[in-house]
């Protein structure tokens, strides 16, 4: 079927109801036609190349499956999906992707060498990430086709997905357009378009995305090797590492939730983008069940309850900051008193640290290099008058976390080993430049306070301090009626420090988690740049499911 025929094949009932007409998109934009044509040309060359490779490298490889089973496969020919079909039709139907030697892998991508293979389904966190990442590609395709959008980024999140795109400096997404955009997404999903992985050179990348300045910036900043991957799906072509679903037909239920603005924060001039978020499931029944749980959760939405009970409210004149009313302040102070008593009982000393610091501190700690875009920075009054260009003054920044301030407090005088462990607690206000589209009541703020503490200890005290912190966590959450799930996040790319110290810290954390006796997950590469983390998610159990906070 020709390109324009595929374009017009979309059925868009309801366009007139929201003021849109099919005449608005009579044919695909020229840049989309050109991009897809180049992709097809490169795809044909890759198919030919892989076919030649399969003939030259024809050999038997051994694949290890979960449970200790070993099977034989043919290099550059057998795919994980074919092996899933051999195991069971149910697995072949429910698998969304694979892991090959611990790395995410497309089900239709041929295996190349001896491998450990496991399959990912929607039931796992990794499987949901793949599923929702594929769904955001469908949303991107719909935005291109309906709105002529220039796509920027479209990741999965812990509870769904979103896509940021550019419509011009004046154009925004209207709420009335979401149902139509959702209908197009459903049409694209029903078409069962395959996801095709294509490996291309950096020069070919630039040719594919020559009409998208946002992708060109990402290519310049992120693509450091000689090649990268793009995925084609129907008329969409996007820069992506993958993996993805085999085809869009695996998306049985999809719903778009919100539209908001966001900010492009890569190098260059900041641009205002449009963000649309959504959620999807393998079946329509699962989507309906999610909608029922969501309705129950909305009845318990803390933003609505806070306003109705006159506890707190939010105002557009201070976005991302909470106004605690007298009743809410009493609750707030009671919680602080509770945590303060626990700190005292567990040997912590409360301190107060400044809110404003020179960026020299954040450069020294590494936060400026990693989190500069998420910090509020300012110049002191009169800095241009008092400090000529030859002697520029320091830039100042509101603290987004307490770690460097506590390090300064520890280092302000010589310390004796007898002072260790030194446990410092801080209730100071923190500020983070969160994008407006990511703000979410008390769960995501620009100004907030937390029961934040740091422990300075000797290496031989580390295990005991971690056990004490985990016990602290369990005790507090039990009083508040929360359950929790733990994850060990190991070192990310670009980490600071020596690998041997990271190995030691990760081993101590893992041992403490195993001794703790609560379920935990491993999150490779999700640690902070300065150290591994034991990350927790608190959940409040509701009568018919769980509400994540």
C-alpha positions in Angstrom: 0.0 0.0 0.0 1.4 3.4 -0.9 2.4 6.0 1.6 -0.5 8.4 1.0 -3.0 5.5 1.0 -1.7 4.4 4.4 -2.0 8.0 5.6 -5.6 8.3 4.5 -6.5 4.9 5.8 -6.9 6.4 9.3 -10.5 6.7 10.4 -11.0 9.8 12.5 -14.6 9.9 13.8 -15.2 12.9 16.0 -12.9 15.3 14.3 -15.8 17.8 13.6 -17.0 17.5 17.2 -13.8 19.2 18.4 -13.5 21.7 15.6 -11.0 19.7 13.5 -11.5 18.5 10.0 -9.9 15.8 7.9 -9.0 18.5 5.4 -6.4 19.7 8.0 -4.2 16.7 7.2 -5.0 15.8 3.5 -1.7 14.2 2.9 1.5 13.5 4.9 4.0 16.3 5.2 6.8 16.3 2.7 9.4 15.7 5.4 7.6 12.7 6.7 7.5 11.2 3.2 11.2 11.9 2.7 12.2 10.5 6.1 10.2 7.3 5.6 11.6 6.8 2.1 15.1 7.0 3.5 14.3 4.6 6.3 12.9 2.0 3.8 16.0 2.3 1.7 18.3 1.8 4.7 16.1 -1.0 6.0 16.3 -2.9 2.7 20.1 -2.6 2.9 20.2 -3.9 6.4 17.9 -6.9 5.6 20.3 -7.8 2.7 23.3 -7.4 5.0 21.9 -9.6 7.8 20.9 -12.2 5.3 24.5 -12.3 4.1 25.7 -12.5 7.6 23.4 -15.4 8.4 24.8 -17.4 5.5 28.5 -16.6 6.3 28.1 -17.1 10.1 25.8 -20.2 9.9 26.5 -22.1 13.1 24.8 -23.6 16.1 24.7 -21.7 19.3 23.5 -22.7 22.8 20.8 -20.8 24.6 20.3 -21.1 28.4 16.7 -20.6 29.5 15.3 -19.9 32.9 15.1 -23.1 35.0 18.3 -24.5 33.7 17.0 -25.7 30.3 19.4 -25.4 27.3 18.3 -25.3 23.7 20.1 -25.0 20.4 19.6 -22.2 18.0 21.1 -20.9 14.8 23.3 -17.7 14.9 21.9 -14.7 13.1 18.7 -16.6 12.3 16.8 -17.8 15.4 15.0 -15.1 17.4 13.8 -15.0 21.0 10.2 -15.0 19.7 10.8 -18.3 17.9 12.1 -19.9 21.1 9.1 -18.5 23.0 6.8 -20.2 20.5 8.7 -23.5 21.1 8.2 -23.2 24.9 4.5 -22.3 24.9 2.0 -20.4 22.9 1.0 -18.5 26.0 4.6 -17.2 26.5 4.8 -16.2 22.9 1.6 -14.2 23.2 2.4 -12.5 26.5 6.1 -11.8 26.1 6.8 -8.1 25.3 10.6 -8.3 25.0 13.6 -10.4 26.0 16.8 -10.1 28.0 19.9 -11.5 26.4 22.9 -11.8 28.7 21.2 -9.3 31.0 20.6 -6.7 28.2 17.2 -5.7 26.9 16.5 -7.3 23.5 13.8 -7.3 20.8 11.9 -10.5 20.4 12.3 -10.4 16.6 16.0 -9.6 16.6 18.1 -12.7 15.7 20.4 -14.1 18.4 24.1 -13.8 17.5 26.0 -16.0 20.0 25.7 -18.3 23.0 23.3 -16.5 25.4 21.4 -16.5 28.6 17.8 -15.7 27.6 14.8 -14.7 29.7 11.5 -13.3 28.6 9.8 -10.1 29.8 6.1 -9.8 30.3 3.9 -6.9 31.3 3.8 -8.4 34.8 7.4 -7.2 35.4 8.7 -3.7 35.9 11.1 -4.2 33.0 8.2 -5.5 30.8 6.0 -2.5 31.6 8.8 -0.1 30.7 9.1 -1.7 27.3 5.3 -1.8 26.8 4.9 1.9 27.7 7.9 3.0 25.7 6.4 1.4 22.7 3.1 3.1 23.5 4.7 6.5 23.5 6.0 5.8 20.0 2.4 5.3 19.0 1.5 8.6 20.6 4.4 10.2 18.7 3.1 8.8 15.4 -0.4 10.2 16.1 1.0 13.6 17.1 2.9 13.8 13.8 0.0 12.8 11.7 -2.8 14.9 13.4 -0.8 17.9 14.5 2.3 18.0 12.3 4.3 17.8 15.6 8.1 17.8 15.8 8.9 15.0 18.2 11.3 15.6 21.0 11.3 12.9 23.7 9.0 10.1 24.7 10.0 8.0 27.7 8.1 5.5 29.8 7.5 6.3 33.4 6.7 4.3 36.5 3.0 4.5 35.8 2.7 5.0 32.0 4.3 7.2 29.4 4.4 10.7 27.9 5.6 12.4 24.8 7.0 15.9 24.5 6.7 17.6 21.1 7.0 21.0 19.5 4.1 22.7 17.7 5.5 26.2 17.3 5.9 29.1 19.7 2.2 29.9 19.9 0.4 26.5 19.3 -0.7 24.4 22.3 -2.6 21.2 22.8 -6.3 21.8 23.6 -8.1 19.5 25.9 -10.7 18.9 23.2 -8.0 17.5 20.9 -7.0 14.7 23.3 -10.0 12.4 22.4 -9.1 12.7 18.7 -5.4 12.1 19.4 -6.4 9.1 21.5 -8.6 7.7 18.7 -5.7 7.9 16.3 -3.5 6.1 18.8 -6.1 3.3 19.0 -6.3 3.1 15.2 -2.5 2.8 15.0 -2.4 0.1 17.6 -5.2 -1.9 15.9 -3.2 -1.8 12.7 -0.6 -4.1 14.3 2.3 -2.2 12.7 5.7 -4.0 13.4 8.5 -2.2 15.2 11.6 -2.4 13.1 15.1 -1.9 14.6 17.6 -0.2 12.2 21.2 0.4 13.0 22.6 3.5 11.2 25.7 5.7 11.1 25.7 9.2 12.6 25.7 10.7 9.2 22.6 8.7 8.3 21.0 9.8 11.5 21.5 13.4 10.6 19.9 12.8 7.2 16.9 11.0 8.8 16.2 13.9 11.2 17.5 16.8 9.2 14.1 18.5 9.6 14.0 18.0 13.4 16.4 20.4 15.3 15.6 18.7 18.6 16.7 15.3 17.4 19.8 16.9 15.8 20.8 18.3 19.2 20.3 14.9 20.9 22.4 13.2 18.2 25.2 15.7 18.7 25.1 15.4 22.5 24.2 11.7 23.1 25.4 9.7 20.1 29.1 9.1 20.9 29.7 5.9 19.0 29.9 5.3 15.2 26.4 4.0 15.1 23.1 4.2 16.8 19.6 2.7 16.4 16.3 4.0 15.2 13.0 2.3 15.2 10.4 2.4 12.4 6.7 1.7 13.1 4.3 2.4 10.3 5.1 6.0 9.2 7.0 6.9 12.4 10.8 6.8 12.5 12.4 7.8 15.8 15.8 7.8 17.4 15.7 5.1 20.2 17.8 2.4 21.9 14.8 0.1 22.3 13.7 -2.7 22.7 10.1 -2.6 21.7 7.1 -4.7 21.2 6.9 -6.9 18.2 4.0 -4.9 16.8 1.5 -2.3 18.0 -1.3 -4.9 18.0 0.0 -6.0 21.4 -1.4 -2.8 22.8 -5.0 -3.8 23.7 -6.1 -0.7 25.7 -4.7 2.8 25.5 -5.9 6.0 27.2 -4.5 9.6 27.1 -4.7 11.3 30.4 -3.3 14.9 30.5 -1.9 17.6 28.4 0.5 20.3 29.8 3.6 22.3 28.8 7.2 21.3 29.5 10.6 22.8 28.7 13.3 21.6 26.3 16.4 21.8 28.5 19.1 20.6 26.2 21.8 22.9 25.0 20.6 25.9 23.0 17.7 28.2 23.5 15.0 26.8 25.9 11.8 26.0 24.0 8.3 25.4 25.4 7.0 22.0 24.4 3.7 20.3 24.7 3.4 17.2 26.8 0.7 14.5 26.5 0.7 11.6 29.0 -1.1 8.3 28.9 -1.3 4.7 30.0 -1.8 1.5 28.2 -2.3 -2.2 28.8 -2.2 -5.5 26.9 -6.0 -5.8 27.0 -9.0 -3.5 27.2 -10.2 -5.4 30.3 -7.0 -4.4 32.1 -7.5 -0.8 31.1 -11.0 -0.8 32.5 -9.8 -2.3 35.8 -7.2 0.4 36.0 -9.8 3.1 35.4 -11.9 1.7 38.2 -8.9 1.8 40.6 -8.1 5.3 39.4 -11.6 6.5 40.3 -11.3 5.1 43.8 -7.9 6.7 44.1 -9.3 10.1 43.0 -11.7 9.9 45.9 -8.7 9.8 48.1 -6.6 12.4 46.1 -4.7 14.4 48.8 -5.1 17.6 46.8 -8.9 17.4 46.9 -9.0 16.3 50.5 -6.5 19.0 51.6 -8.6 21.7 50.1 -11.9 20.3 51.3 -10.7 19.9 54.9 -8.8 23.3 54.8 -5.4 21.7 55.4 -3.5 23.1 52.4 -3.9 24.5 48.9 -1.8 25.5 45.9 -1.8 28.8 44.0 -0.7 29.7 40.5 1.2 32.7 41.9 3.6 30.3 43.6 3.6 27.1 41.4 5.0 24.0 43.0 4.8 25.4 46.5 2.2 24.5 49.2 0.2 26.9 51.4 -0.4 25.1 54.7 -3.5 26.5 56.5 -3.8 26.4 60.3 -5.2 22.9 60.4 -2.6 21.6 58.0 0.1 23.3 59.9 -0.9 21.4 63.1 -0.7 18.1 61.2 2.6 19.1 59.7 4.1 20.1 63.1 2.8 16.8 64.6 4.6 14.8 61.9 7.8 16.8 62.4 7.6 16.3 66.2 7.2 12.5 65.6 10.2 12.3 63.3 12.2 14.6 65.6 11.6 12.3 68.5 12.7 9.3 66.5 15.9 11.1 65.4 16.7 11.9 69.1 16.0 8.3 70.2 18.3 7.0 67.4 21.2 9.2 68.2 20.8 11.9 65.5 21.7 15.6 66.1 19.4 18.2 64.4 21.2 21.0 62.5 20.3 24.0 60.4 22.1 24.9 57.2 21.9 27.8 54.8 19.5 27.8 51.8 21.7 29.8 49.4 25.2 28.6 48.3 27.8 29.6 45.8 27.8 27.4 42.8 31.4 26.6 43.6 30.1 24.2 46.3 27.8 22.5 43.7 30.7 22.2 41.3 32.9 20.6 43.9 30.2 18.1 44.9 29.4 17.3 41.2 25.7 18.4 41.5 26.3 21.4 39.2 27.4 19.2 36.4 24.6 16.7 36.8 21.7 18.7 38.1 22.3 22.3 37.0 19.1 22.4 35.0 17.1 21.4 38.0 18.4 24.1 40.3 17.3 27.7 40.8 20.4 30.0 40.2 20.6 33.8 40.6 23.1 36.7 40.7 23.5 38.8 43.8 22.0 42.3 43.6 24.4 44.8 42.1 26.8 42.2 40.9 27.2 43.8 37.5 28.0 47.2 39.1 30.2 45.9 41.9 32.1 43.3 39.9 33.2 44.2 36.4 33.4 41.6 33.7 37.1 41.0 34.5 36.2 39.9 38.0 32.8 38.2 37.8 31.0 37.5 41.0 29.9 34.0 42.1 26.6 32.7 40.9 24.4 31.6 43.8 21.9 28.7 43.8 19.2 27.6 46.2 20.0 24.2 47.6 18.1 21.2 46.1 19.5 18.8 48.7 21.4 18.9 52.0 24.3 16.6 51.3 27.0 19.2 50.4 26.0 21.4 53.3 26.3 18.6 55.8 29.7 17.7 54.4 30.8 21.3 55.0 29.5 21.0 58.5 31.5 17.8 59.1 34.7 19.3 57.6 34.6 22.7 59.3 37.1 21.4 62.0 39.3 18.4 62.6 37.3 15.3 63.7 38.2 12.5 66.0 37.3 8.9 65.4 35.6 9.0 68.8 32.9 11.3 67.2 31.9 8.6 64.7 29.3 7.7 63.8 28.1 11.3 63.4 24.4 11.5 62.5 23.1 14.9 61.3 19.4 15.6 60.6 18.0 18.6 58.8 14.5 19.9 58.2 15.6 22.8 56.0 13.7 24.0 52.9 14.8 22.6 49.5 14.1 24.0 46.1 14.1 22.2 42.8 13.3 23.6 39.3 10.8 21.0 38.4 9.0 21.3 35.1 5.5 22.6 35.4 4.1 19.5 33.8 5.7 17.2 36.4 4.3 19.0 39.5 1.9 16.8 41.4 0.5 18.2 44.7 2.6 17.2 47.7 4.3 14.4 45.8 6.3 16.7 43.4 7.1 20.2 44.4 9.5 23.1 43.7 9.8 24.0 47.4 9.6 21.3 50.1 11.0 20.1 53.4 11.9 16.5 54.2 13.3 14.6 57.1 16.8 14.5 55.6 19.8 13.1 57.4 23.4 12.0 56.7 25.6 9.7 58.6 29.4 10.0 58.7 31.0 6.8 59.9 34.1 4.6 59.7 34.1 1.7 57.1 33.7 -0.9 59.9 30.6 0.9 61.1 28.9 1.0 57.7 27.0 -2.2 57.9 25.5 -1.5 61.4 24.5 2.0 60.3 22.7 0.7 57.2 20.9 -1.9 59.4 19.9 0.9 61.7 18.6 3.1 58.9 16.5 0.2 57.5 15.0 -0.4 61.0 14.3 3.3 61.2 12.4 3.1 57.9 10.3 0.1 58.9 9.4 1.6 62.3 8.2 4.9 60.9 6.3 3.4 58.0 4.6 1.0 60.4 3.3 3.9 62.5 2.0 5.7 59.3 0.4 2.6 57.9 2.6 2.3 54.9 4.1 -0.8 53.3 7.2 -0.4 51.1 9.3 -2.0 48.4 13.1 -1.6 48.4 15.5 -1.5 45.4 19.3 -1.5 45.4 20.4 1.0 42.7 24.0 0.4 41.6 26.5 2.8 40.0 25.5 4.6 36.8 27.6 5.7 33.9 29.7 8.8 34.8 30.0 7.9 38.4 32.4 9.6 40.7 35.1 7.8 42.8 37.0 4.5 42.5 35.2 1.3 41.3 36.6 -0.6 44.2 34.8 1.7 46.7 31.6 1.4 44.7 31.9 -2.4 44.8 32.4 -2.4 48.6 29.5 0.0 49.2 27.2 -2.1 46.9 28.2 -5.3 48.6 27.5 -3.9 52.1 24.1 -2.6 51.0 23.2 -5.9 49.4 24.2 -7.8 52.5 22.1 -5.5 54.7 19.1 -5.8 52.4 19.3 -9.6 52.5 19.6 -9.6 56.3 16.7 -7.1 56.6 14.2 -9.8 55.4 12.0 -7.6 53.2 11.6 -8.0 49.4 13.9 -6.0 47.3 14.8 -5.5 43.6 18.1 -4.8 41.8 18.1 -1.6 39.7 21.4 -1.7 37.8 22.7 1.8 36.9 20.1 3.7 38.8 22.3 4.9 41.6 23.3 8.5 42.1 26.5 9.6 40.5 28.2 9.9 44.0 27.1 6.6 45.5 24.7 3.6 45.4 21.3 4.0 46.9 18.7 1.9 48.7 15.6 3.3 47.2 12.1 2.8 48.7 8.6 3.2 47.4 5.9 3.7 50.0 2.4 2.4 49.2 -0.8 2.7 51.2 -3.0 -0.4 50.8 -6.5 0.4 49.8 -9.5 -2.0 49.9 -9.3 -2.8 46.2 -5.6 -2.4 45.3 -2.7 -0.1 46.1 -2.2 3.6 45.8 1.4 4.6 45.1 2.5 7.8 46.8 
